Amino acid sequence: MASPSMHRRVGILCVVLAAAICCPKGNALLCGRTAPLVHRHPSSLTAAGHDDWYIDDDDVHDGDNDHLELPGDKSNTKSDQDLRNDIGGNEQSEFPIESTPINNADTDNRFYFATCIPGLHEVLANELISFGASNVETQGSSGVRFEGNPKVGLKTILWCRTAHKVMELIASSTDGGHDYASDYSEGIRTSNDLYQFCKSAIHTPSLLGDGSGGLLTLSVSTTYASKVPKELCHSHYTALTVKNSLVDSVRELRDDSERPDVDVYDADVPLVAVIRGRRIDNGRRRDWRQRERNHHYEANFQAEEEESLVADVDIYRCLHSGGSAHRRGYRKMSSEDSDDAVIHRAAMKESLAAGLLLQAGWDKLVNAARGDGKGAVLIDPMAGSATLPVEAALIACDMAPGLSRIASWRSGDGSRNPHRCPPAIRWKSFSDLETWDELLNDAKSRALTGMKFAASSMGNGKNNVSIYCNEKNPGAAQLARSSIKNAGVTRIVSLSEGDCIDWNLEKDDGISCTIPSRTIFVSNPPWGKRLSQDIDDSWVNLREFIRREAPGCEVWVLSGNKDLTKILRMKKSKSLAIRTADEELKWLQYHVFQKREVSV
């Protein structure tokens, strides 16, 4: 169990999408070192409250700080049958892969870190607690550290709605308390230091052995939390150093000099090296006045500054692959996916929509409807591409995000589904396919039960769960209709087209779509930094719609412009700060009071 001091010193992370690989079988791994893989808390970093580590996968995918594909590496895609041959399996299983079973799974405590959109850390923490995680601690506003056995990790990648990355700590440069790692608490200065650290701290047979004599594939990405020494500041060379250290360790342990391959699509072991610089006191006093007078002293000063700079390094392995976990798969991301319209790059992320809905208490309202049968209603008058309504439907139907990713996966080259067979179940001594299959079967059962409940009638012409949305823009409405269909929630989500000022929530029979005390209004109206008459009119129309249709209800509005928010002329009850890309947003709660009739 981690010491109290280890719990206090926690990491600030930056995560870039780690991708994946395949490799040919090899001979048995000759284990020269016998120490098992130790899972420790990232004690090398301190919680300074920084959020600079947060990098959107979409923003960095085409940049230089991306996955490293090295010259000469064999990059090939391994089929399901190849994986069975490498690891060994049971042909009777739906996806017959057998990882080495773990012993005492309930007591096999691991240290994890999950990332999210800045501002959703408390929502993410609550999700993790519901999965059985322990020692859950938020880090800054965009990450959560937690502990748990391998099953908790698998639950997280299957069920978590707000996480983007879920990773397990495997080595820390300031944690020299295990048998096989050198103590680098004084910091890492050079690429050779990093090479030696990885070689000594990471137990390669446990990390890259597949349990059947073959080698697992790996990928390495690097990310920085602050300024680091010059030799470590190039992300590709730093990733190459980590990769070379592990590959050399494998070669030294095998009699055939085989090495793991690198592939950027579906790695068995996607590694993330988190590097954070810090300064150490070299005991020299600096004369700042002399620095101003003497240019030579300035050069010496800069040299001393560089000499005092060291790095702390944490190595993580990502439990999932196939892209960021914020994606569900019901959106069309490119023109090759289908004949549907392509989702806009700036559209709200699914994880953000889910986090906002959880913050608004939509899940609690649905659970209350399950208990008392009084129903739950969600209304979005400016739905855009319908991310909020679709995520609300998936929550109401108790659909695990991981199931959506599995069902939506399409591969033209016959490669395996990375969501059906995530990296975590391919690892030696982590978990087995049977546990993962049990979780998937339970999720399928819950989804079927949830959909049946949500679409069932309460007997008064209304379903247990009803979601109504409206969109004025024809192009956005087309995207919304496509997402609703692809997500399989057409039975509980209704889409209207037109200006919300003209949208009447009364049905043809005169019955209102709303249910008193059981209806939540949500909206993400346009809030561009540059005001225009169209945007201004949209907020005026939203205000009038809310006043007419939402008396006695709770309203949540996402805004990135406080001047536009003032148009609503309502007093907020609660506010949640969100940061996405370069935008500072607020998720605002309002309570709309019932109109009182004045007696004469």
Residue pairs with C-beta under 8 A, 6 or more apart in sequence:
1 109
2 40
2 41
2 43
2 111
2 135
2 147
5 43
6 40
6 41
6 43
6 175
7 41
7 135
7 137
9 41
9 42
9 43
9 44
9 45
9 46
9 47
10 41
10 42
10 43
10 45
10 46
10 47
10 137
10 139
10 145
11 42
11 44
11 45
11 47
11 113
11 139
11 145
11 274
11 276
11 314
12 45
12 46
12 47
12 48
12 50
12 53
12 139
12 140
12 143
12 225
12 276
13 53
13 113
13 115
13 139
13 143
13 167
13 223
13 225
13 272
13 274
13 314
13 316
14 52
14 53
14 54
14 55
14 223
14 224
14 225
14 274
15 53
15 55
15 115
15 164
15 165
15 167
15 223
15 272
15 274
16 55
16 57
16 60
16 65
16 66
16 67
16 221
16 222
16 223
16 272
17 57
17 60
17 61
17 66
17 67
17 221
17 323
17 324
18 67
18 219
18 220
18 221
18 267
18 270
18 271
18 272
18 318
18 321
19 67
19 219
19 263
19 264
19 265
19 266
19 267
19 270
19 321
20 217
20 219
20 263
20 264
20 265
20 266
20 267
20 268
20 270
20 321
20 418
20 423
21 73
21 75
21 217
21 218
21 219
21 260
21 261
21 262
21 263
21 264
21 265
21 266
21 267
21 268
22 75
22 76
22 77
22 78
22 82
22 217
22 261
22 263
22 266
22 268
23 74
23 78
23 214
23 215
23 216
23 217
23 260
23 261
24 74
24 214
24 261
25 85
25 86
25 213
25 214
25 215
26 213
26 214
26 215
26 254
26 256
26 258
27 213
27 254
27 255
27 256
27 258
28 213
29 205
29 208
29 209
29 213
29 215
29 250
29 253
29 254
30 253
30 254
30 255
31 205
31 209
31 253
32 252
32 253
33 180
33 203
33 204
33 205
35 178
35 179
35 180
35 203
36 203
36 206
36 429
37 170
37 203
37 206
37 207
37 429
38 178
38 179
38 180
38 203
39 109
39 110
39 111
39 168
39 169
39 170
40 111
40 169
40 172
40 175
40 177
40 178
41 111
41 145
41 169
41 172
41 175
42 111
42 113
42 145
42 169
42 172
42 175
42 274
42 314
43 172
43 174
43 175
44 172
44 173
44 174
44 175
44 185
44 276
44 312
44 313
44 314
45 225
45 274
45 276
45 312
45 314
47 139
47 140
48 140
49 140
49 141
50 140
50 225
50 226
51 118
51 140
51 141
51 142
51 579
52 225
52 226
53 140
53 142
53 143
53 223
53 225
53 274
54 115
54 117
54 118
54 142
54 143
54 579
55 65
55 223
56 580
56 581
57 164
57 323
57 324
58 345
59 581
60 66
64 235
64 236
65 221
65 222
65 223
65 235
65 236
66 221
67 219
67 220
67 221
67 264
68 219
68 220
68 221
68 236
68 239
68 240
68 243
68 262
69 75
69 262
69 263
69 264
70 240
70 243
70 262
73 261
73 262
73 263
74 261
75 261
75 262
75 263
75 264
76 261
76 263
77 263
77 265
77 266
77 413
77 414
77 415
77 416
78 86
78 217
78 415
78 416
79 414
79 415
79 416
80 95
80 416
80 421
83 89
83 97
83 416
83 421
83 426
84 91
84 96
84 97
86 210
86 212
86 214
87 97
87 98
87 99
87 210
87 211
87 212
87 214
87 426
88 98
88 212
89 96
89 97
89 98
89 433
90 96
90 98
93 433
93 437
94 437
95 420
95 421
95 433
95 437
96 433
97 421
97 425
97 426
97 433
98 432
98 433
99 211
99 425
99 426
99 427
99 428
99 430
99 431
99 432
99 433
100 211
100 428
100 429
100 432
101 432
102 108
102 150
102 429
102 430
102 431
102 432
105 149
105 150
105 151
105 431
105 435
106 149
107 149
108 149
108 150
109 147
109 148
109 149
110 147
110 148
110 149
110 150
110 152
110 153
110 168
110 169
111 145
111 147
111 168
111 169
112 133
112 145
112 146
112 147
112 148
112 152
112 153
112 156
112 166
112 167
112 168
112 169
112 319
113 139
113 143
113 144
113 145
113 146
113 166
113 167
113 169
113 316
114 124
114 128
114 143
114 144
114 146
114 156
114 160
114 163
114 164
114 165
114 166
114 167
115 142
115 143
115 163
115 164
115 165
116 123
116 124
116 142
116 143
116 144
116 162
116 163
116 164
116 351
116 355
117 142
117 162
117 164
117 326
117 349
117 351
117 352
117 355
117 578
117 579
117 580
118 140
118 141
118 142
118 578
118 579
118 580
119 141
119 142
119 576
119 577
119 578
119 579
119 585
120 142
120 162
120 351
120 352
120 355
120 359
120 578
121 138
121 139
121 140
121 141
121 142
121 143
121 144
122 138
123 162
123 355
123 358
123 359
124 138
124 144
124 160
124 162
124 163
124 355
125 136
125 137
125 138
125 144
125 146
126 358
127 159
127 160
127 161
127 162
127 163
127 358
128 136
128 144
128 146
128 156
128 160
129 136
131 148
131 152
131 155
131 156
131 159
131 160
132 148
132 151
132 152
132 155
133 146
133 147
133 148
133 152
133 156
134 146
134 147
134 148
135 145
135 146
135 147
136 144
136 145
136 146
137 144
137 145
137 146
138 144
138 145
139 145
141 577
141 579
142 579
146 152
150 424
150 430
150 431
150 435
151 431
151 435
151 439
153 166
153 168
153 319
153 424
153 430
153 431
154 319
154 422
154 424
154 425
154 431
154 435
154 436
154 439
155 439
156 163
156 166
156 319
157 163
157 166
157 319
157 320
157 325
157 402
157 422
157 424
158 400
158 401
158 402
158 403
158 439
158 440
158 443
159 400
159 401
159 402
159 443
160 166
160 325
160 401
161 351
161 354
161 355
161 358
161 391
161 395
161 401
162 351
162 354
162 355
162 358
163 325
163 326
163 351
164 324
164 325
164 326
164 351
165 272
165 318
165 324
165 325
166 318
166 319
166 320
166 325
167 272
167 316
167 317
167 318
167 319
168 316
168 317
168 319
169 314
169 315
169 316
170 202
170 207
170 315
170 316
170 317
171 181
171 197
171 198
171 201
171 202
171 313
171 314
171 315
172 201
172 312
172 313
172 314
172 315
173 184
173 185
173 187
173 188
173 197
173 201
173 311
173 312
173 313
173 314
174 184
174 185
174 312
175 181
176 182
176 183
176 184
176 185
178 201
180 200
180 201
180 203
181 197
181 200
181 201
182 196
182 197
182 200
182 201
184 193
184 197
184 201
184 313
186 280
186 310
187 278
187 280
187 310
187 311
187 312
188 194
188 197
188 229
188 232
188 310
188 311
188 312
188 313
189 229
189 231
189 309
189 310
189 311
190 229
190 231
190 232
191 231
191 232
191 237
191 238
191 241
194 232
194 238
194 241
194 242
194 245
194 311
194 313
195 241
195 244
195 245
196 245
197 313
198 241
198 242
198 245
198 246
198 315
199 245
199 246
199 248
199 249
201 315
202 245
202 246
202 249
202 315
204 246
204 249
204 250
204 253
205 253
205 428
206 428
206 429
207 216
207 246
207 269
207 317
207 427
207 428
208 215
208 216
208 218
208 246
208 250
208 260
208 269
209 215
209 216
209 428
210 216
210 268
210 426
210 428
211 428
211 429
215 250
215 258
215 259
215 260
215 261
216 260
216 268
216 269
216 426
216 427
216 428
217 260
217 261
217 262
217 263
217 267
217 268
217 269
218 243
218 246
218 260
218 262
218 267
218 268
218 269
218 270
218 271
219 262
219 263
219 264
219 267
219 269
219 270
219 271
220 239
220 240
220 242
220 243
220 262
220 271
220 272
220 273
221 235
221 239
221 270
221 271
221 272
221 273
222 235
222 236
222 238
222 239
222 242
222 272
222 273
222 274
222 275
223 235
223 272
223 273
223 274
223 275
224 233
224 235
224 275
224 276
224 277
225 274
225 275
225 276
225 277
226 276
226 277
226 278
227 233
227 277
227 309
228 275
228 276
228 277
228 309
228 311
229 277
229 306
229 309
229 310
229 311
230 306
232 238
232 275
232 311
238 273
238 275
239 273
242 271
242 273
242 315
243 262
246 260
247 259
247 260
250 258
250 259
250 260
251 257
251 258
251 259
265 415
266 321
266 322
266 415
266 416
266 418
267 321
267 423
268 423
268 426
268 427
269 317
269 423
269 427
270 317
270 318
270 321
270 423
271 315
271 316
271 317
271 318
272 315
272 316
272 317
272 318
273 313
273 314
273 315
273 316
274 313
274 314
274 315
274 316
275 311
275 312
275 313
276 311
276 312
277 309
277 310
277 311
277 312
278 309
278 310
278 311
278 312
279 305
279 308
279 309
279 310
280 308
280 310
281 308
282 304
282 307
282 308
284 304
286 301
286 304
287 297
290 297
291 297
291 298
291 301
317 423
317 427
318 423
319 422
319 423
319 424
320 418
320 419
320 422
320 423
320 424
321 418
321 422
321 423
322 405
322 409
322 417
322 418
322 419
322 422
325 351
325 401
325 405
326 349
326 350
326 351
326 352
327 333
327 350
327 405
328 350
328 394
328 401
328 404
328 405
328 408
328 487
329 404
329 405
329 407
329 408
329 409
329 486
330 390
330 404
330 408
330 483
330 486
330 487
331 343
331 347
331 350
331 385
331 483
331 486
332 338
332 340
332 341
332 342
332 343
332 482
332 486
333 342
333 343
334 342
335 342
337 410
340 478
340 479
340 482
340 486
341 475
341 478
341 479
341 482
343 385
343 479
343 483
344 385
344 479
347 384
347 385
347 387
347 479
348 384
348 385
348 387
348 388
348 524
349 387
349 580
350 387
350 390
350 391
350 401
352 387
352 578
352 580
353 387
353 388
353 390
353 391
354 391
354 394
354 395
354 401
356 388
356 522
356 556
356 558
356 576
356 578
356 587
357 363
357 388
357 391
357 392
357 395
357 522
358 395
359 576
359 587
360 520
360 522
360 554
360 556
360 587
360 589
361 520
362 376
362 378
362 392
362 395
362 396
362 520
363 395
365 376
365 518
365 520
366 376
366 395
366 396
366 454
366 465
368 374
368 376
368 518
369 375
369 376
369 464
369 465
369 518
370 453
370 464
373 458
373 464
374 458
374 515
374 518
375 458
375 462
375 463
375 464
375 465
375 466
375 515
375 518
376 396
376 464
376 465
376 466
376 515
376 518
377 462
377 465
377 466
377 467
377 468
377 513
377 514
377 515
377 518
377 519
377 520
378 389
378 392
378 466
378 467
378 468
378 519
378 520
378 521
378 522
379 467
379 468
379 469
379 505
379 513
379 514
379 519
379 520
379 521
379 522
379 549
379 550
380 386
380 388
380 389
380 467
380 468
380 469
380 470
380 521
380 522
380 523
380 524
381 469
381 470
381 500
381 503
381 521
381 523
381 542
381 545
381 549
382 470
382 471
382 472
382 500
382 523
382 524
382 525
382 526
382 538
382 542
383 389
383 469
383 470
383 471
383 476
383 480
383 495
384 471
384 473
384 476
384 479
384 480
384 524
385 476
385 479
385 480
385 483
386 469
386 471
386 479
386 480
386 481
386 483
386 484
386 493
386 495
387 483
388 469
388 522
388 524
389 467
389 469
389 480
389 484
389 493
389 495
390 483
390 484
390 487
390 489
390 493
392 467
392 522
393 454
393 465
393 467
393 484
393 487
393 489
393 492
393 493
394 401
394 404
394 487
394 489
396 450
396 454
396 465
396 467
396 492
397 447
397 450
397 451
397 454
397 465
397 489
397 492
398 446
398 447
398 449
398 450
399 447
399 450
399 451
400 443
400 446
400 447
402 419
402 440
402 443
403 440
403 443
403 444
403 447
404 487
405 419
406 417
406 419
406 420
406 440
408 486
409 417
409 418
409 419
409 420
411 417
422 436
424 430
424 431
425 431
425 432
425 433
425 436
451 488
451 491
453 464
453 465
454 463
454 464
454 465
454 491
454 492
455 463
455 464
455 465
455 491
455 492
456 463
456 464
457 463
457 464
458 464
460 511
461 507
461 509
461 511
462 511
462 515
463 491
463 492
465 492
466 492
466 494
466 513
467 489
467 492
467 493
467 494
468 493
468 494
468 496
468 505
468 513
469 480
469 493
469 494
469 495
469 496
470 495
470 496
470 497
470 498
470 500
470 503
471 477
471 480
471 495
471 496
471 497
472 497
472 498
472 499
472 500
474 497
477 495
477 497
480 495
481 495
484 490
484 493
484 495
496 503
499 541
500 541
500 542
500 545
501 541
501 544
501 545
503 545
503 549
505 512
505 513
505 514
505 549
506 512
506 513
507 513
514 549
514 550
514 553
516 552
517 552
519 550
519 553
519 554
520 553
520 554
520 555
520 556
521 546
521 549
521 550
521 553
521 554
521 555
521 556
522 555
522 556
522 557
523 542
523 555
523 556
523 557
523 558
524 557
524 558
525 538
525 539
525 542
525 557
525 558
525 559
525 564
526 534
526 535
526 538
527 535
527 558
527 559
527 560
527 561
527 564
528 535
528 561
529 560
529 561
531 561
531 563
531 564
535 564
536 564
536 567
539 564
539 567
539 568
540 567
542 557
542 568
543 567
543 568
543 569
543 570
546 555
546 568
546 570
546 590
546 592
547 592
550 592
551 592
551 593
551 594
551 595
552 592
552 593
552 594
553 592
554 589
554 590
554 591
554 592
555 570
555 589
555 590
555 591
555 592
556 587
556 588
556 589
556 590
557 565
557 568
557 587
557 588
557 590
558 578
558 585
558 586
558 587
558 588
559 565
559 585
559 586
559 588
560 583
560 584
560 585
560 586
562 586
565 586
565 588
568 590
570 590
570 592
571 590
572 588
572 589
572 590
573 589
573 590
573 591
574 588
574 589
575 586
575 587
575 588
575 589
576 586
576 587
577 584
577 585
577 586
578 584
578 585
578 586
578 587
579 585
